Amino acid sequence: MSTCDKSKLISISKTMLILGLVLYLSFIIFFGDSNCPSSELLSSFRFKWTPFSSQPNVSQSKSSTNINHLLFGLLGSQKAWHHRKSYIESWWRPNVTKGYLLLDVPPQGDDLIPWSLNSPPYKISDDVPKLVNETKHVDATVLRLVHGIMEVFREGHEGVRWLVMGDDDSIFFVDNMVDILAQYDHMKYYYFGGHSEFILSNYWFSFNQAFGGAGIILSYPLAKALARDMMSCLKRYAYLNAADRTTMTCIADIGVNLSPLQGIHQIDLRGDLSGFLSSHPKSLLMSLHHFDMVDPIFPSMDRAQSIFHLQNAAQYDQSRMLQQTICHHRSKSWTFSVSWGYSAHIYEKIMPRSWIQRPIETFKPWQKSPNPPRYMFDVRSTSGDPCEAPHVFFFKSVERTPRNEILTTYTRAWPRGIGTCLYAGNHSAEYVSEIHVYSPAIKRIQIDRCECCDIVHKDGSNKAEVKYRECKEDEIIA
């Protein structure tokens, strides 16, 4: 080998040795053992370049929220449970939903003992007189309700992400609740709930509190912090005589404020709720409260039957529950409004969405209020004008079709009996007795826009068909 060739070989060997040392040092810097000492600069590089799959708790924190991640605490009394248990049993799923009913005293009576397997397991609230003595609280009932949050939380369930507190006269739509909560990071501090529909209730208590009967939802870290501070907070605010306000105040001291959700309904209303339920806001329905204070929501049914009937529709599609869909049958100048799973209306005039979306004031405010405003939403008065008063139909049945659609049927509640609207050609809808609504068997979770629909109706037929579809781009219903 010539001297020149030997020089080239030595040069190449030196280059390969240097490259090897560079690669080795790079491996140590970026992928070395994190327990080994290193400078802050090297540590920051190592963290930045750690592969995503090796970051701690990724599978736990990023996995999709499901029903097993929710823990329910339902506050009730032994006396009221005799007639309220049907409310909870309409949505409670034995051996699936997690949680407890907190009773004031042990259950008694042949209708409660033995305890129903369709009801949540019960626990008896802690010794309230003892707690009152320790905290000097002015209201034993308020103390029991607020302290109940800690009592449910301390039971502990593996994998719980959200604590849901509510009353025993509420119904929850758990699938919708799961879908909503899945959009939030359960490792952060969240305090969810709804306002009262009665504007003065918010004024009297707070516009920043969740009205707890309909549901207060706390992320696990917030529930943990609140439970840890519970006794101290009850002592600080022993003078407060409202449970929901006390809860809000304790949470505010942790540094968290209410994130209101439209689908949580306190129902601080009285009487006929049909006008409210027929114009639900464009959001997933999560809860309905105060069923003892309103009329049965379906004609010819009692409260318990009404709630099970509503939940029958929910078993097929919770994402569309009460969602309002409006469309027109222009050849007859009719407007259809469907509150999925609850009611359908026919107006004998082409009406804009903006008008139909305002609930008809069939209900009364929570308390007498001589002057408006009474509600936290717009309303329209009931009317005897045949161009403004709807023909009213209520949900009758639901089934899945061979074409993988969901068919809900709505039947006339009563004859309207006020004549025909003469505005647009004298087309009476009085002879229509049944409306069939076809909707896709697909969830609609991200509701950025309501659905549209097409009407099929033959002249003289007592049945009309409403077929749901996604709205076309820039489609206007007016």
C-alpha positions as CSV (number, residue, x, y, z in Angstrom):
1,M,0.0,0.0,0.0
2,S,1.4,3.4,-0.9
3,T,2.0,6.2,1.6
4,C,-0.7,8.2,0.0
5,D,-3.3,5.4,0.4
6,K,-2.3,4.9,4.1
7,S,-2.8,8.6,4.7
8,K,-6.3,8.5,3.2
9,L,-7.2,5.4,5.3
10,I,-6.1,7.1,8.5
11,S,-8.1,10.2,7.6
12,I,-11.3,8.2,7.0
13,S,-10.8,6.3,10.2
14,K,-10.5,9.5,12.2
15,T,-13.7,10.9,10.6
16,M,-15.7,7.8,11.4
17,L,-14.4,7.8,15.0
18,I,-15.5,11.5,15.4
19,L,-18.9,10.8,13.9
20,G,-19.3,7.8,16.3
21,L,-18.5,9.9,19.3
22,V,-21.0,12.6,18.2
23,L,-23.8,10.0,17.8
24,Y,-23.0,8.5,21.2
25,L,-23.0,11.8,22.9
26,S,-26.3,12.8,21.2
27,F,-27.9,9.6,22.4
28,I,-26.8,10.2,25.9
29,I,-28.1,13.8,25.8
30,F,-31.5,13.2,24.3
31,F,-32.4,9.7,25.4
32,G,-30.2,9.0,28.4
33,D,-31.4,7.9,31.9
34,S,-33.3,10.8,33.4
35,N,-31.9,9.8,36.9
36,C,-28.4,10.6,35.8
37,P,-27.2,14.2,36.6
38,S,-27.2,16.7,33.8
39,S,-27.3,20.4,33.3
40,E,-30.6,22.2,33.1
41,L,-30.0,22.8,29.4
42,L,-29.5,19.1,28.7
43,S,-32.6,18.3,30.9
44,S,-34.7,20.7,28.9
45,F,-33.6,19.1,25.6
46,R,-34.3,15.7,27.0
47,F,-37.9,16.7,28.0
48,K,-38.6,18.4,24.7
49,W,-37.5,15.4,22.7
50,T,-39.1,12.6,24.8
51,P,-41.2,10.5,22.5
52,F,-45.0,11.1,23.0
53,S,-45.7,7.4,23.8
54,S,-43.3,7.5,26.8
55,Q,-44.9,10.5,28.5
56,P,-46.5,9.4,31.8
57,N,-50.2,8.8,32.2
58,V,-51.0,9.5,28.5
59,S,-53.4,6.6,28.2
60,Q,-55.2,7.5,31.4
61,S,-55.5,11.2,30.7
62,K,-56.3,11.0,27.0
63,S,-58.7,8.0,26.9
64,S,-62.3,8.9,26.1
65,T,-64.6,9.7,29.0
66,N,-67.3,7.1,29.4
67,I,-70.1,6.4,31.9
68,N,-67.7,4.6,34.3
69,H,-65.9,7.8,34.9
70,L,-69.0,9.5,36.4
71,L,-69.9,9.3,40.1
72,F,-73.5,10.4,41.1
73,G,-74.5,11.7,44.4
74,L,-78.3,12.1,44.8
75,L,-79.7,13.9,47.7
76,G,-83.1,12.7,49.0
77,S,-85.3,12.1,52.0
78,Q,-86.9,8.9,53.1
79,K,-90.3,10.6,53.1
80,A,-90.1,11.8,49.5
81,W,-88.5,8.7,48.1
82,H,-91.8,6.8,48.2
83,H,-93.0,8.8,45.2
84,R,-89.8,10.1,43.7
85,K,-87.9,6.8,43.2
86,S,-89.6,6.4,39.8
87,Y,-87.9,9.6,38.6
88,I,-84.4,8.2,39.4
89,E,-85.2,4.6,38.2
90,S,-86.2,6.0,34.8
91,W,-82.6,6.7,34.0
92,W,-80.5,4.8,36.6
93,R,-78.7,1.8,35.1
94,P,-78.1,-0.9,37.7
95,N,-74.6,-2.2,37.8
96,V,-73.6,0.4,35.3
97,T,-74.0,3.9,36.8
98,K,-72.0,4.6,39.9
99,G,-73.2,6.5,42.9
100,Y,-75.4,6.7,45.9
101,L,-78.7,8.1,47.2
102,L,-78.1,10.0,50.4
103,L,-81.1,9.6,52.7
104,D,-81.7,11.5,55.9
105,V,-82.9,8.4,57.8
106,P,-83.0,4.6,57.0
107,P,-85.8,3.6,54.5
108,Q,-89.0,2.2,56.1
109,G,-92.2,0.8,54.7
110,D,-93.2,-2.2,52.6
111,D,-92.7,-0.2,49.4
112,L,-89.1,0.6,50.2
113,I,-87.9,-2.6,52.0
114,P,-86.5,-4.7,50.5
115,W,-84.6,-2.1,48.6
116,S,-85.2,-2.0,44.9
117,L,-82.4,-3.3,42.7
118,N,-83.4,-0.7,40.1
119,S,-82.6,2.1,42.6
120,P,-79.2,3.5,43.4
121,P,-77.6,2.0,46.6
122,Y,-78.4,4.3,49.5
123,K,-76.3,5.7,52.3
124,I,-77.4,7.6,55.4
125,S,-76.1,11.1,55.8
126,D,-73.6,11.8,58.5
127,D,-74.7,12.9,62.0
128,V,-76.1,16.3,61.1
129,P,-76.7,17.5,64.7
130,K,-73.1,16.7,65.5
131,L,-71.9,18.6,62.4
132,V,-74.1,21.6,63.3
133,N,-72.6,21.7,66.7
134,E,-69.1,21.6,65.3
135,T,-69.6,24.2,62.6
136,K,-72.2,26.4,64.3
137,H,-74.2,26.4,61.1
138,V,-77.5,28.2,61.0
139,D,-79.3,25.7,58.8
140,A,-79.1,21.9,59.3
141,T,-80.6,21.2,55.9
142,V,-78.2,23.4,54.1
143,L,-75.3,21.8,56.0
144,R,-76.5,18.3,55.1
145,L,-76.8,19.1,51.4
146,V,-73.4,20.7,51.1
147,H,-71.6,18.2,53.3
148,G,-73.1,15.5,51.1
149,I,-70.6,16.4,48.4
150,M,-67.8,15.2,50.6
151,E,-69.7,12.1,51.8
152,V,-70.1,10.9,48.2
153,F,-66.6,11.8,47.2
154,R,-64.9,10.0,50.1
155,E,-66.4,6.7,49.1
156,G,-63.9,6.6,46.3
157,H,-64.2,4.8,43.0
158,E,-61.3,3.9,40.8
159,G,-61.1,5.9,37.6
160,V,-63.7,8.6,38.6
161,R,-63.3,11.8,36.6
162,W,-66.4,13.7,37.4
163,L,-68.7,14.0,40.4
164,V,-72.3,14.7,39.6
165,M,-74.6,15.9,42.5
166,G,-78.3,16.3,42.1
167,D,-81.7,15.9,43.8
168,D,-84.1,12.9,43.9
169,D,-86.7,14.7,41.8
170,S,-84.5,15.1,38.7
171,I,-83.9,13.0,35.6
172,F,-80.6,12.8,33.9
173,F,-79.6,12.0,30.3
174,V,-76.4,10.3,31.1
175,D,-75.2,9.6,27.5
176,N,-75.5,13.3,26.7
177,M,-73.7,14.1,29.9
178,V,-70.8,11.8,29.0
179,D,-70.6,13.3,25.5
180,I,-70.4,16.8,26.9
181,L,-67.9,16.0,29.6
182,A,-65.7,14.2,27.1
183,Q,-64.9,17.5,25.5
184,Y,-63.2,18.8,28.7
185,D,-60.0,17.9,30.4
186,H,-61.0,16.2,33.7
187,M,-57.6,16.9,35.2
188,K,-58.4,20.6,35.3
189,Y,-60.7,22.4,37.8
190,Y,-64.3,22.6,36.4
191,Y,-67.5,23.6,38.0
192,F,-70.5,23.0,35.7
193,G,-74.2,23.7,36.3
194,G,-77.2,25.7,35.1
195,H,-78.9,28.9,36.0
196,S,-82.5,29.2,37.1
197,E,-85.1,29.9,34.4
198,F,-86.8,32.3,36.8
199,I,-84.7,35.5,36.6
200,L,-85.4,36.6,40.2
201,S,-84.0,33.3,41.6
202,N,-80.7,34.2,40.0
203,Y,-81.0,37.7,41.4
204,W,-81.9,36.6,44.9
205,F,-79.1,34.0,45.2
206,S,-76.5,34.5,42.5
207,F,-76.0,34.7,38.8
208,N,-72.7,32.8,39.3
209,Q,-74.0,29.7,41.0
210,A,-75.2,26.4,39.7
211,F,-78.7,25.5,40.8
212,G,-77.9,22.1,42.3
213,G,-81.2,20.2,42.0
214,A,-80.7,20.0,38.3
215,G,-77.1,18.9,38.7
216,I,-73.7,20.3,39.9
217,I,-70.8,18.7,38.0
218,L,-67.3,18.9,39.5
219,S,-64.1,17.6,37.9
220,Y,-62.2,15.2,40.2
221,P,-59.4,17.6,41.2
222,L,-62.0,20.2,42.2
223,A,-64.1,17.7,44.1
224,K,-61.0,16.6,45.9
225,A,-60.1,20.2,46.9
226,L,-63.6,21.0,47.9
227,A,-63.9,17.8,50.1
228,R,-60.6,18.6,51.8
229,D,-61.8,22.1,52.6
230,M,-65.4,21.2,53.4
231,M,-65.5,21.5,57.2
232,S,-63.4,24.7,57.2
233,C,-65.7,26.2,54.6
234,L,-68.9,25.3,56.4
235,K,-67.5,27.1,59.4
236,R,-66.5,30.1,57.4
237,Y,-70.0,30.4,55.9
238,A,-72.1,29.1,58.7
239,Y,-74.4,32.1,58.3
240,L,-75.5,31.2,54.7
241,N,-78.9,29.6,54.5
242,A,-78.8,28.4,50.8
243,A,-77.0,25.2,49.9
244,D,-76.2,26.1,46.2
245,R,-74.9,29.5,47.2
246,T,-72.7,27.9,49.9
247,T,-71.3,25.4,47.4
248,M,-70.6,28.2,44.9
249,T,-68.9,30.3,47.6
250,C,-66.7,27.4,48.8
251,I,-65.7,26.7,45.2
252,A,-64.9,30.4,44.6
253,D,-62.5,30.3,47.5
254,I,-60.6,27.6,45.7
255,G,-60.4,30.0,42.7
256,V,-62.9,28.4,40.4
257,N,-66.0,30.0,38.9
258,L,-69.1,28.5,37.2
259,S,-69.1,27.4,33.6
260,P,-72.8,27.3,32.8
261,L,-74.2,24.6,30.5
262,Q,-77.6,25.2,28.7
263,G,-78.7,21.6,28.8
264,I,-79.0,21.5,32.6
265,H,-82.5,22.7,33.5
266,Q,-83.5,23.6,37.0
267,I,-87.1,24.1,35.8
268,D,-88.0,26.9,38.2
269,L,-91.4,27.0,36.4
270,R,-94.9,25.9,37.3
271,G,-97.8,24.3,35.5
272,D,-97.8,23.2,31.8
273,L,-94.2,22.8,30.7
274,S,-95.0,21.9,27.1
275,G,-94.2,25.3,25.6
276,F,-90.8,25.3,27.2
277,L,-89.9,21.7,26.2
278,S,-91.1,22.3,22.6
279,S,-88.5,25.0,22.1
280,H,-85.3,23.6,23.7
281,P,-82.1,25.7,23.1
282,K,-79.6,24.3,20.6
283,S,-77.6,22.2,23.1
284,L,-77.6,18.6,24.4
285,L,-80.2,17.9,27.0
286,M,-78.6,16.9,30.3
287,S,-81.1,17.1,33.0
288,L,-84.7,18.2,34.0
289,H,-85.5,19.0,37.6
290,H,-88.6,19.9,39.8
291,F,-91.0,17.3,38.3
292,D,-93.1,17.5,41.5
293,M,-93.8,21.2,40.7
294,V,-95.0,20.9,37.1
295,D,-97.9,19.1,35.4
296,P,-97.3,15.7,33.9
297,I,-95.5,16.5,30.6
298,F,-97.7,14.1,28.5
299,P,-101.5,14.2,28.3
300,S,-103.3,11.3,29.9
301,M,-100.2,10.2,31.9
302,D,-99.1,10.7,35.5
303,R,-95.7,12.1,36.3
304,A,-94.0,8.7,36.6
305,Q,-95.5,7.4,33.3
306,S,-94.5,10.7,31.5
307,I,-90.9,10.4,32.6
308,F,-90.6,6.7,31.5
309,H,-92.2,7.6,28.2
310,L,-89.7,10.4,27.6
311,Q,-86.9,8.1,28.5
312,N,-88.2,5.5,26.0
313,A,-87.3,7.9,23.2
314,A,-83.9,8.7,24.9
315,Q,-83.0,5.0,24.7
316,Y,-82.9,5.4,20.9
317,D,-81.2,8.8,20.5
318,Q,-80.3,11.1,23.4
319,S,-78.4,13.5,21.2
320,R,-81.6,14.7,19.5
321,M,-83.8,14.7,22.7
322,L,-85.9,17.9,22.6
323,Q,-83.8,19.3,19.7
324,Q,-86.1,21.6,17.7
325,T,-86.2,21.2,14.0
326,I,-88.2,23.6,11.8
327,C,-89.2,23.2,8.2
328,H,-91.9,24.4,5.7
329,H,-94.5,22.7,3.5
330,R,-94.7,25.6,1.0
331,S,-97.5,24.2,-1.2
332,K,-99.9,24.6,1.8
333,S,-98.0,27.3,3.6
334,W,-97.5,25.2,6.7
335,T,-94.6,25.4,9.2
336,F,-93.6,22.3,11.1
337,S,-91.7,22.4,14.4
338,V,-90.6,19.1,15.9
339,S,-89.1,18.8,19.4
340,W,-87.6,15.3,18.9
341,G,-89.0,12.7,21.3
342,Y,-91.5,15.1,22.8
343,S,-93.8,17.1,20.5
344,A,-94.6,18.3,17.0
345,H,-96.4,21.5,15.9
346,I,-98.1,22.5,12.7
347,Y,-98.7,26.2,12.0
348,E,-101.0,27.2,9.1
349,K,-98.6,29.9,8.0
350,I,-94.9,30.2,6.9
351,M,-93.2,31.3,10.1
352,P,-89.5,32.3,10.5
353,R,-87.2,30.2,12.7
354,S,-86.5,33.2,14.9
355,W,-90.2,33.4,15.9
356,I,-90.8,29.6,16.3
357,Q,-87.7,29.2,18.5
358,R,-89.3,31.4,21.2
359,P,-91.1,29.2,23.7
360,I,-94.9,29.6,24.0
361,E,-95.7,30.7,27.6
362,T,-97.9,27.8,28.6
363,F,-96.1,27.8,32.0
364,K,-96.1,30.2,34.9
365,P,-93.1,31.7,36.7
366,W,-91.7,30.0,39.9
367,Q,-93.2,32.8,42.0
368,K,-95.6,35.6,41.2
369,S,-93.9,38.4,39.4
370,P,-96.1,41.3,38.5
371,N,-93.8,42.8,36.0
372,P,-91.3,41.4,33.4
373,P,-88.7,40.3,33.0
374,R,-89.7,36.9,34.5
375,Y,-87.5,34.5,32.6
376,M,-83.9,34.1,31.5
377,F,-85.1,33.5,27.9
378,D,-87.5,35.0,25.4
379,V,-91.1,33.9,25.3
380,R,-94.2,34.4,23.2
381,S,-97.8,34.5,24.6
382,T,-100.4,31.9,23.9
383,S,-102.6,33.0,21.0
384,G,-106.1,32.4,19.7
385,D,-105.2,33.6,16.3
386,P,-105.4,30.6,13.9
387,C,-102.3,31.8,12.0
388,E,-100.2,31.9,15.2
389,A,-101.6,29.0,17.3
390,P,-100.1,25.6,16.5
391,H,-101.8,22.3,16.1
392,V,-100.2,20.3,18.9
393,F,-99.0,16.6,18.7
394,F,-97.2,14.6,21.3
395,F,-94.7,11.7,21.1
396,K,-96.4,8.3,20.9
397,S,-93.9,5.7,19.8
398,V,-90.3,5.1,18.5
399,E,-88.8,2.3,16.4
400,R,-85.8,1.6,14.2
401,T,-86.7,1.1,10.5
402,P,-85.2,-1.5,8.1
403,R,-83.4,1.5,6.5
404,N,-81.5,2.2,9.7
405,E,-83.5,5.3,10.5
406,I,-85.3,6.1,13.7
407,L,-89.0,6.7,13.3
408,T,-90.8,8.7,16.0
409,T,-94.6,9.1,15.8
410,Y,-96.5,12.0,17.2
411,T,-100.3,12.1,17.6
412,R,-102.7,15.0,17.9
413,A,-103.4,16.0,21.5
414,W,-106.7,17.7,20.9
415,P,-108.7,19.5,18.2
416,R,-107.4,23.1,17.9
417,G,-111.0,24.3,17.2
418,I,-110.3,27.9,16.3
419,G,-110.9,27.9,12.6
420,T,-108.4,28.1,9.7
421,C,-105.7,30.7,9.0
422,L,-107.0,32.7,6.0
423,Y,-103.6,34.4,5.3
424,A,-102.2,32.0,2.8
425,G,-105.0,30.0,0.9
426,N,-107.3,28.5,3.5
427,H,-105.3,25.2,4.0
428,S,-106.6,23.7,7.3
429,A,-104.4,21.2,9.1
430,E,-107.2,20.1,11.4
431,Y,-107.6,16.7,9.6
432,V,-103.9,15.7,10.2
433,S,-103.9,13.4,13.2
434,E,-100.4,11.8,13.0
435,I,-96.9,13.0,12.1
436,H,-94.1,10.5,11.3
437,V,-90.6,11.8,11.8
438,Y,-87.6,10.0,10.2
439,S,-84.2,10.9,11.6
440,P,-80.7,9.3,10.9
441,A,-79.5,6.7,13.5
442,I,-76.4,8.8,14.0
443,K,-75.5,10.9,17.0
444,R,-75.3,14.7,16.6
445,I,-72.9,15.7,19.4
446,Q,-71.2,18.8,17.9
447,I,-74.3,20.9,17.3
448,D,-73.1,24.0,15.4
449,R,-76.4,24.2,13.5
450,C,-79.8,22.6,13.8
451,E,-81.0,20.1,11.2
452,C,-83.3,20.8,8.3
453,C,-86.1,18.6,7.0
454,D,-88.4,17.8,4.1
455,I,-92.2,17.4,4.4
456,V,-94.2,14.7,2.6
457,H,-97.9,15.0,2.7
458,K,-100.6,13.9,0.2
459,D,-103.7,16.0,-0.1
460,G,-106.4,14.8,2.3
461,S,-104.2,12.4,4.1
462,N,-104.4,12.4,7.9
463,K,-100.6,11.6,8.1
464,A,-97.6,13.8,7.4
465,E,-94.0,12.7,7.1
466,V,-91.0,14.8,8.2
467,K,-87.6,13.6,6.9
468,Y,-84.6,15.0,8.7
469,R,-81.4,15.9,6.8
470,E,-78.4,18.1,7.2
471,C,-79.0,21.7,6.0
472,K,-77.5,22.8,2.7
473,E,-74.8,25.4,2.7
474,D,-76.3,28.8,3.4
475,E,-79.8,27.3,3.5
476,I,-82.3,29.8,4.9
477,I,-85.6,28.6,6.5
478,A,-87.8,31.7,6.4
